[in-house]
Amino acid sequence: MSRPEPSLVHEFEAALAWWQAAGVDHDYSDDATAWLAPEPGAQASDTPGNGASARNKTRAGGAGLAVAKDRTAAPSSPSATLRRDLLGESPPQDLAAFREWWMTAPGIDTARAYPRILPRGDTQPALMVLVPQPEDTDHETLLSGAQGRLLTNMLAAMGLDDSAVYIGAALPCHTPMADLATLAASGMDAVTAHHISLVRPARVLVLGTGLAPMLGGTPEEPLREINQAGGKVPVMSSETLDALMEMPRLKARFWRRWIEWWPSQ
């Protein structure tokens, strides 16, 4: 006599019973999510969303101790970051003053093991290129390594002279594992905005989608333009230079977007 195949309902019931016996009744991620119905007579304060993530109780007669931490207000999140007025009461009023401030201002060092590197270029360029940070090999010149060589080749292919391009970074020194969103929330976004306003470029090329918070946008919805006193400045966002070097397919996508974005002569 053959044994009847268990129905799908029975399989689900058996799986839920197994987890119940093991004392596991929540799926733990950033917030607790109930897998099983609450125990009969449980108060509303014991249900997820009402503080249960901070004091999860054991189920099935106390079998298994479940602990879940609420990390929604972690100190590293931008919303919990202490914002500072890094520019102070007397921000630099021209690009020359900004360069001096960039090299000497307290509070903007993001990695003291690496030197601060000056941006390069003149005011009112046809294009400003903004990168997240200097290369780890930079000592005096911004982007003096492999990333800089790639950018030089790209600008040559674009037909742009060095005099028509300003190259700057959002951070003054190379910063391993830089949390750009947190640094932006701490006040570096205001520094970046002031930097761009002093450069007064016709267009801005942002090489690094992680730079979006520095410009008031998000990686999912990067800015297409920046409002300045002289009008709106078009912005194009792309991947970082090191990503373009590692994944050739990104280069093809970059060039398609560039041809559409850059004004035809």
N, C-alpha and C positions, 0 to 999 in steps of 0.2 A: 504494500500500500504506500503510494507516494505521499510525501508531506506537502500540504498546500503552500504555495508561495505567500510570504507575508505581504500584506497590503502596504501601500505607501504610508497610510495613516499609522499603522502599527510600527513601521520603521521610525517615523518621527517620534512617536510616543516612547519607544525604547531608547532613542538617543537622548531625549529630554530627561527621561528617568535616570539615565547613566550620569548626566551632568549634575542632576539634582542630588544623587547619592554621593557624588564627589564633592559636593559643597560649592560648586561653581554655578552661579546664576546671573553673572554680569559679564559683559564684554568690556575689558578695561583698555581704554586708550587715553586721550586727554580728558574725557569725561566718561563717567559710568553710564552704560546703556543697559537697561533691563532686558534680560533674555526671557525670564519667566515671570509669571504674574506674582504680585506681592502676596505675602502670607495673609490668610484671612484675619481681619481685625487690625492689620497694620495701619499706623497713623500716616496721614499724608506727608508728615515731615520726614518719614523714612523712605519715601519714594525718590527715585533719581530726579534731579533738578531742584530738590528742596534741601540740599545739604548732604545728601547721602554719599556723594563722592568723598566727603571729608571724614565720614564715620561709617563706612560700610559694615554692616552687621553680618555675621555668619548665618548660613542657612542650614537646613537639614540637620537639626539638632546640634548645631555647633561644629559640624565636621568641616575642617579647613578654615584657615584664617585668611580673609580677603582684605587686602589693603590697596587703596587707590589714592593717588595724590592728584590734587587739582592743580594743574600747571598753567591755567589760563592767565594768571597774573604773575608769571615768572619774571624775575628781575631783568632777564635778557630781552624781554619783549619790548618793542618800541614804546608802547603805551605806558610802561612802567619806568622808562628811562628819564632821568633827571635832565631837563632841558636847560641849557646855559646860553647866555648872550655872549658868544665867542668873539663877536666883532667889537663889543664894548660901546661906550658912549661916543667915541670918535672913530668910526670906521674909516679905512683908507679911502681917499677921495679920487685917486687916479691909479693907474696901473703900476706906476713906479712905486708909489707908496704901498700898494698891495703886495708887491714882490718883497719889499723889506719886511712888511708885517708877516707874510707867509713864512719867512725864514726865522723870525724871532718871537712871534706871538706865543704867550704861554697858553696851555690848555688844548692845543690842537695836535700835539704829538700823539700818534696812534700806535707807534712801535719804536721805542727809543733805541733799539738795536740797529736801526737803519737811518741814514741821514735824510734830512729834508731836501727836496729837489725843486728847483724853480720851474715854473711853466716857461714856455718859450714862444715868442711871436710878438707882433705889434697890435695896436688897437685897430678896430674897424676892419678886420680881415673878411675876406669872402667866406671863409669857413673857420669855425672853431671846432677842434676835435677834443672831446672830453673822454678821458679814460678813468677807471676807478682809482689807480694808484701807480706810482713808479714801478719799474721792474726791480727785481731783487739785486740786480747787478749795477743799477744806476748809482753813481757817486756824485757827478756834477751835472750831467745832462739828462733830461727826462727822456725816457724810452731810448736808451743808448744800446740796448741789446737786441735780441731776436725779434721782439715785438716791434721795436722801432724800425728795424730793417723792413719788416713786412709793411708797416705803415708808410715808409718812404716809397716803397715800390707801388703801393696802392695810390698814393698821391700823384706819383709820376704817371701812372696809367690814367688817372683822372684829368691829367693835363694841368695840375695846379702847381704853381711855384711855391717855394717855401715862404716867400714874403706874403703870400695870400692866405696862409694857414697859421692859425694859433693853436698850440697844443698845450693842454692843461690836464691836471688830474684833480679828482675830488678829494684825495687825501695827500698830505704833504710828503709822506714817506711810505715806503713799501710796508705793507701790513699783512702778514700771513693770516689766513682765515678771517679776513675782515668782515664784520657784520655791518654791511652798508646801511641797512634799514635802521639799526640801532644808532649808528653814528649820525645818520641824518636826523633822527629824532632828538639826539643830544644837542643839536644846533649846527651841525655841519651843512645841513641843507641851506641855511641862511648864508653861510660862507660861500657855497657854490653859486647861489643866486646872485650874490654881490659880485663875485668874480666875473660871472658872465655879463653883468650889467656894466662893469668897467671895461671889458673887452669890446663890447658892442659889435658882435659879429653879424654878418648878414644871414648866416645859417649855422646850425649847430649839429654836428654828428656825434652821437653818444655811442661809444663802443663798450657796451656792457649793459644788459637789461637790468642787472641788479642796481644800476645807478638811478632807476626811476624814482625812488624815494628822495633822492638828493634834489630832484627837480619838481617835487610835488605830485608825482604820479605813482603808479604801481607797476610791477613787472607784467601783470596781466593787461594793463591798459596804459602803456607808456605815452608820454605827451607827444603831441604832434606840433606844438608851437609853444613859445614862451612869450608872455606879455611883458613888454618893457616900455620905458618912457617913450622911446622912438617908434613904437608900434609892435607888431607881432613878429617874432623870429621863428621861422620854420625849424622843426627838429626831426631828425631821423635817428631812431634807436636800432642798434644791431648787437650781435654777440661780441664778446671780448676778442682782442687780437689773438690771445693764446688759443681760444676756441676756434677761430678761423684757421689757425695754423694746424690744429689737430684734426679738423673735419673739413676736408675740401668741399664737400657739398654745401657747406654754409657760405663759402666764397661765392659760389654761383648764385645763391639766393641773394646775397648782399649786392652783387652787381646788378641783378634785375631790379632790385628796389632802388639802388642808387640812380640808375638810368631814368627811372620814373620820377625820382625826387629832385635831382639836380636840374636846374633850369637849362634848357637847350640854348646854345649860343646862336 
